Amino acid sequence: MEFMDGHTKASLDFQYILNRINIKTPYGKIYKDKMRPFFRGEEEKLIEELEKVATYANYAKNKRFMGEINNILHGIKDLRISINRARDGGILSEIELFEIKNFLFLIRDLKEYLTASQVFLWKDMTIEPIESLEKLLDPESTGISTFYIYDAYSEELKSIREEKREAERRIKREKNNLKEKIEKELDIKLNPDGSIIIPKDKGEVIEKLENYPHLNYVSETYMNIRYSLKATDTITLLERKVLILKDKEEKEEMEIRKYLSKEIGKKSKALYKNISSIGKIDFILGKASFGLEIDGIKPHIIKEHSITIVEGRHPKVEESLKKIGLAYTPISLELKEGVTCITGANMGGKTVSLKLVGLLTSMAQHGLLVPAKEMTLGLSNFIKASIGDFQSTDKGLSTFGGEIKLIQEAIEISENKGLILIDELASGTNPEEGYAISRAVVEYLLDKNSITLLTTHYDNIGNMDKVVHLQVIGLSHMELDELKLELKKIQPEKINLINRLMDYRLRTVDKTKPVPKDALNIARIMGLDPKIIHRAEKSLED
């Protein structure tokens, strides 16, 4: 069963959370891309994952530690293609051999730093340097990550290179002797590369050079003529010898690369073990660092299907409010199987509370720390959200039609212990039918195995038997005279005044609790004509 559909992920801002998890290596990205929720029955696995994240959050607080670790992780490249080629009998290039050698050194650096920092490693996160491969790719024990096919790999290679170097030295000596001879005989000065450029107005010199046996005409312009050394028979023979030796050298190097590749292939399992561990460490550190950024805590996982959040915060909304200088009001609530209803006026934060529950539940089940003072969670098998605009022109659905489609999908799986979130149920149709549909849906979900949390404007929904009724405190804590006094003050932004005065926290209410008149008070703040407000109040009294 799908844990969250696309609409639910979007409405809960789950992608925002994923974007905030910063990964340093291609192997960590593999884990992030494959990140999945833990379902019911996997409580122990989730508890272990959360323990890893919480433990690494303690290490991540140390900026020096994170700086050193990140320097190592940033140098790690994706070598899976090269390792697979070596395992399958392919011959790696010198660049690939260099990258694998560098990776082996980074493995050792990581192991040594983690050990020195006393970092605890779980079984699936252990780092094991591969000494045999290190020695193989660094036979002279230079400790330098650059790669070269060393003479030490083969006596044959060493002999070929020595013979080639001797031939190249003889060529150099022959050319220097020839150059000195030419300069002495012609009384001229050759360039270091053995060439000379003569202006065309020096006819005598040009005539002398044209008939000289040790210089070759190369090219000319409208002003100059260029000559260069003409190889002697000895130089020509030596140059041919160098070409033959180079060919032998390349063949011998190919055999060595073939051997090295074969040995790397044999160690593919050990390499992949380290790759897996590095990816896991990177991924857990990414989760831990994000947890610190949002001041997150480790949720307490239980087997009973329930959700308790103490002072929970929606990180994206909190960040948005912080940018405009407003504080986020943490929300506390307790949910069990059945239906819980949130009521309150618009602008009271009901939808944000709905999203908060869904997002923190999803974060916890994905092994993330959650932004709250406390959270106790019994796992859900799915999260289904009916939040936002459901209009779908390509499918010919109105907002109401799209909403009903999502609610029907939730109803079909409601026995499977999930979390169902419904915002303003049936608000897209006329009030009478909307109330009837809302009541019927709530009655149906009351006895299901899922936790249903919904917001509604229909006050009687919250008064139904067995429905837990949560109400936004809103402006009900203020006396009317106090509100009027606030309105007389100079306020640059009425919206900011609402945000400052509104109490977004939730309280459990019973059937006897009168419906707060927050909508009228909000209308006052926004400047609706007092005569209209008075008429509305009179209508409510009547």
N, C-alpha and C positions, 0 to 999 in steps of 0.2 A: 504494500500500500504506500502511496506517495505521502510523505510527511507534510509537505506544504506545496500547494499549487502556485503557479506564477502570480496570480492575483494576491494571494495571501502573503507571499514573500515581498511583493511590492508595497502592499498596504502597511506591513509591519516595519518597512525600511530595513529588511534583513541584508540587502546588498550593501547598504551603508556600513553595516557591521563587518561584512567580508572585506570591504575596501580598506577598512582600518587595520586589518591584520597584515603587518609588514613582514614580508618574507625576503631572505637574502640570497638563497641558493635555488637553482632549478629543481633540486631534490625536495626542498621544502615546499616549493610550489606544487609538486605532485601531490603531497599530502593535503595541502590546502584545497586543491581542485577536487580531490576525492573526499573532502570532509563531509561526513554524514551524521545525522542525529543518532543517538542511542535510544532504542525503543524499550518498551516494557519487557522485563526479563533480562535486560542488559545493565541493570543497576550497578553491579559490581565493576563491570568494565568502565562505566562512566565515572564511578567514584575514583577508580585508579587514574583515569585521564585527568580529572579535576585535581587530584592530588599532585600530579606531575606539573600542571599549570601553576597551581598555588605555590609549589616548591620553587619553581623556576622564577616566579614573580619576586621571590626574595632575592635571588641572584640578580635579576634585572634591575633592581633598585640601585645597584652599584654601577655608576656610569663608566668607571674605568674598566670594570669587567666586561660590560657590553661593548665598549670601544674595541677592546682586544679581540673579543669573540667575533665581532662584526668584521674586523680587518681580515681575519682568517676566512670567514664564510664568504666574503665578497670575492675572494680569489678562486673560489670553487666553480668550475665549469661543468657543463653536462657532457660526460664522457661515455654515455651509454652506447652510442653508435660505434665508437672505437673499440670498446670492450667487447661488444657483440661480434664485431668483425674479427677480432683476435680469437675469440672463442670458436668462431666458425671457420678458422683456417686462413683468414685474410692476412695480408702483410701490411703493417702499419707504417705510415710515413714518419719521417724524423719529427715533424711538428706534433703528430699524435703521440709519439714516444715522449717528447718533451712535456706535453700536457699531462700524461699519466705520471711521469716522474714528479712533476710539480704537485700533482694531486697527492702522491704518496708522502711528500714532504709536508703538505698541509695537514694530512691525517695525523702525522707525528706531532706537528705543532699543536693541533687541536687536543690531542690526547694529553700532551704534556701540560698544556694550560688548564685543561679541565681538572687534571690530577692536582696541580699546584693550587688551584682555587677550591679544591675539595668539593667539587660539584658531584652530587649523587646521580648515578646513571642507572636507569632501569635496564632490564635484560635486552629490550628492543632498542636500546640507545647506546650500547657499548661501542667504543671506538678501539680498533685493534690495528696498529701499524703492521705492514707486511714487509718484514725485514728482508726476506729473500729477494723480493722485487726491488726494494730500495738498493740493495747491493748490486743487483743485476744491472740496473739502469745508472748506477753511480759506482762503477767498478774501481775507480781510483779514489773513492771516498772523499770527494771534493766538498760535499755538503752544499753544492750549488745546484739550483733547480734547472739551470740550462742543460740542454742535452746535446751530446756529440757522440758519434760512433768512435769510441776510443780504440787506440792501438791494442789496448789490453784485451779486447774481445777476441783477437786472432793473431797468431804468429805470422800467418800468411799475409794478413792485412798490414801488419807492422812492417814486414819485409818489403811489400809493394810500395808503401808510402815512403820508406827510407830510400828506396831506389828512385822513386819519382822525385823526391826532394833533391837528391844528388844530381839527377839529370837537369832539374830546373836551375840548380846552382851553377852547373857547367854552362848552361845556355846563357845565364847572366854574365858569367866570366867571359865567355866568347864574345858576347855583344859589347861588353865594356872594352875588351882588347881591340875589337874592330873599330869601335867608336874613337878610341884614342889614336889608332892608326890613321883613320880618315882625317881627324882634326889636325894631326901633325903633318900629313902629306899635303892637304889642301889649305892649311892655315885658316880653318873656319871653326866655329863653335856650334856643335849640334845641341838640340834640345834634349832634356833628360830621356824622352821616349825615343831618341835616335833620329828624329826628324829635323828638317831645316827648311825655312821659308826664305826664298830669295826674291827681291824686287826685280821686275822685268827690265829695269833700266841698267842692271848690272850684267851686261851681255857676256863679258869675258868670264865671269864666274859661272854663269849658266852654261856656257859652252864647255867649260872645264868639268862641270858636274855631269853633263849629259854623256860624256865619254868616260866617266869614272865607273869602274866595274863593281864597286861595292855600294852604290846608291841607286835607288829606283825612283823614277818619276811617279808621283802619286796623283796630283791634281793641280789646277791653276785657276786663278781669277784674272780679271782684266789688269790687276796690278802685280800679282805675285805668282810664283811657282813653288809647289811643295814637293820635297824629296824625303825619302826615308831609307833606313838601312836595308841593304839587300842581304838576305841570309846566305851564309856560306854553306857548303855541303855539310860541314860538321854540325852547324846549328840546325839545318834541316833534318838531319838524321836524329839529333837529340830531341827535336820537337815531335817527330814521329814516334820516338820512343815514349815520350811523355803521354801522348794520346793513347798509345797501347796500354800504358800503365794505368791511366785514368779509367779506361774501360775495365781493366782487371779489378781496380779499386771499387768501382761501382757494383760489379758483380759480387765481389766479396762482401761489400756493405749490404747488398740485397740479401745475401745468405744470413748475415748477422741480424738484420731486421726481421727476417723470417723466423729465426730462432727466438729473438726477443718477443715477437708477437705471439709465438706458440706458448712461451712461458707465461706471458700475461694472460693468455686465454685459459691456461690451467688455473690461474688465480682469480678467475672471473667471479666465483662464488664469494671469495673473501672481499673482493672489491665491491660487490653489490651489497654485502653485509654492511660495510662502512658507508656506502651510499645511502642505504636505508636508515642507518643510525643518524647520519648527518642531516638527512631530510627531517627526521623526527625531532631532533634537537632544535633545528631551525624553526620548525612549525610550532613546537611547544614554546620556544622563546618568543615567537611572534604573538602567540596567544597571550602569554604572560605579560609582555610589554603593553599590549592593548588593554589588558586587565588593569594595569597600573594607571594607564592614561585616563580610564573612566572611573578610577577609584573603586574597582570591582572587588567582590568577595566570592568565596567558594560557596556555592549553594549546597544545602544539606539534602541529600537524595534519600527518599524513603520509598517503600513499596506500596503504601496506601495512595490511592489516586486522589491527590489533593494539591492545592497550590496556596502557599502562604508567602506574602511579600511584605516586608517591613521597610518602609521608606525607600521604595523603588523609584528609579529615575529612568526616563527614556533618553538615552545619550544624544540622539540627533536633535530632539526638541530642546534638551538642556543646552547644547552647544549653540543652537539658534538664538535662544533667549539670552545667553551670555553675551553674544555679539551686540545685542541692543541694550545691554545693561540691566537685564531682568533676571531674577532668580527663579529657578525651577522649584516647584513645591513637590516634595517627595510624596508618594502615594503608598498607603498600607491597606491591605485587604486579605481576606481568607476565602478561598473557594473550594467547594467540594462537588462531588457529582450531583447533578440536578441543575437548577436554573438560578442564577443570580442576576438581578436587574439593577442597573444604575439609572437613576433619574436626576433631573436638574435642568436648569435653563441652558440655552445655547451659550457658548463662551465659557461654560463651566468646566471644561476639560474632560468631559465624559469620553469623547473619542480617543483622546490621548491616553486616558487610563486603560481603555480597551486595548490599544496598541501596545501599551507598556506590558500588560499581562502576556500578550502573545509573543512579544519580542524577547522578554526576559526568559520565558519558558523555552523558546527556541534556542536562545543563546546557551542556556544551561544544558539543554539536551545535545548541543553540539560541542560540549566540553569547554565552554568559555566561562570566565568569571563574570558575574552580573553586577550592574550598578545598583546596589541596594545596601541597606544596613544588615538585613538578614533575608534569606530565602529558603524555604523548605518546599521540596518539589517531589511529587509522585509522577513518574513519567507518563506521557501521553503517546498514543500510537499515531496521532495526526493532529495538525492544527488547521482548522478551516475558518477563514475570516470572510465576513461579508461587510466590508468597510469601503467607503468611497463611492466613486461614480461607476456604475455597472453598465452604463449605456454601451451598446455594441451595434454600430450601424452596419457593419459587415454581416452580422447575423440577424439583423432586423429586430434587435431587442431594445426596448425602452429601458430606462433606469430601473423601473419596477420589475420588468421582465427579467433583466439581468440579475437583480437581487434575488428573486424567487428561484431562479436557476441555481444560484450558489447555495441557497438555503436548502433546496431539495437534495443537492449533492451531500450536504452536511447531514441531513436527516437519514439518508441511506446508509451512512456509516456511523451513526450516532451510538450504536451498541458496542463499538470497538474502542471504548475508553480513550477518547480524544478530547481536544479542547476546541469548542465552537465559540466564535466571537461574532456577534451580530450588532451592527451599529444602526440605530434608528429603524428598527424593524417596521416594514410596511409603511414607511413615511412617504413613498412615492405614489400613493393612491388616496382616495377620499377617506376622511377620518373614520366614518362608521365601518366601512369594509376593512380599513387598515387595522382598527382595533380588533375586529373579529378575527382577522388572519393572525395578528400578533398573539392573541389569547390562545388560539388553537395551536399555534406552533409551540408556545410555551408549555401548554398542557401536554403536548406530545413528548417534549424533551424532558419533562420533569422526572420521569422514571427511567430515563436512559442511563447508560453507563458512562456518558461523557460529561465533562464539565462545560456548562454553557454560561457565558457571560454576555449580556446584551444591554444596550442602552435604548431608552424609549422616551417619548413624550406622553405616552398613554399612562397616566398615573395609576389607573386601576390594575395595570399589569403587575406592578410592584406589590399590590395588596392581595394577590392571589395566594391561596393556601400552598405552603411548601416552597414558595418563591422567596429567596433571600433578597431583601430590598436594601440597596445601598443608595445613599443620596449625597450629592455634592453639597458640602456645607455652604458654598457659594457666598452670597451676601447676607444670608440669614442671621449671621452673628452681629449684624449692624442694626441699630435702631434707625428708624426713618429720619429722626431729627439729626442723628449723627451723619447720615448719608447726605442730607441737604446741606449740612455745614461743610462737608467735603466738596460739594458741588460749587459752593460760593468761592472756593479757593481758585487761584489762577492755575489752570491745567493746560500745558501745551498740547497734550495728546490725550483725548478721552479714552482711547484704547489702553494707553499706559495706566490711566487711572483705574480702569476695570481690572487690569492685571495686578495692580497694587492692592486693591481692595478685595478682590475675589479670593476666597479660601477654596482651593481645588481639592482639598482632602475629602475622603469619603467617610460616611458614618452609617452604621446599620440603623434602620428605622423600622417601626412597626406600623400597623394599619391606622393607629390613632394619631400618628404624626401628621399635622396639617401640611399641605403642599406649600412650599415657600414661594414668595412672589418675586423671585429673582428676575424674571423676564420684565416685569414692570420697573424694577429698580435699574436694570440695564438700560431700558428705554429712557429713564430719567437721565442717566449719565450721558447717553448719546444725544440728549437734547430734544426728545420728542415733546411736542406741545403739551404743557401741563393740563390743559382742558381735556385733551384726549386721554391722558393717563387717568384723570379723575373719572371720566366716563367708564373707562375699563375697570377701575376699582369698584364703581357702583354696580357694574354688571356682575362682577364676582360676588358681591354682597347679596345681590338679588338671586 
